[in-house]
Amino acid sequence: MEPYTTPRAPTQVLLGITSATMLTVRWAPPSDDGGDAISSYVVQWDVAAGFDSLALTTGTTATVIDATQRSYTITGLTPGTLYYVRVFTKNRGGEGTPQTSTPASFMPAVRNPGKPNTLTLEATNVTGQLREEPGQAEHAHVGGHECDGAATRGTRASRTRSRWRPRT
């Protein structure tokens, strides 16, 4: 039987912002386990790219003992601080070479959501209620359809296809 060696670095190490104080790192197994099953993954984070900062007072390393778990959420981070993250793979041969995340660093922050990438509109049956309010015209345009206030006052209506009709 061949002796085992340290495993290669995990692949597809991706870093994302989870909240203002959390980052989540995800990864895939290494291309070579060194001849022995992967026993754990080690996640390391720091404010220095060299992972040698003394600025952090809390732990900056976590061991994911369940080798089938391929993500870890780093908590307790300071909003607005840039963090670097990398992941090691371990087996009985020891720790493999670290793989830096993509992107290599992230700054957790409270962010407003941006513009959506893709919007999809699906036409369905819509049920609503039309009411005429005092001071409004007897005829109104609702959703591009002319509605007669006298005919719809206080009644429930449903819209299917392109016409409004009183609901029975």
Secondary structure by P-SEA (a helix, b strand, c coil): ccccccccccccbbbbbccccbbbbbbbbccccccccccbbbbbbcccccccccccccccccccccccccccccccccccbbbbbbbbbbccccccbbbbcccccccccccccccccbbbbbbcbbbbbbbbccccccccccccccccccccccbbbbbccccccccc
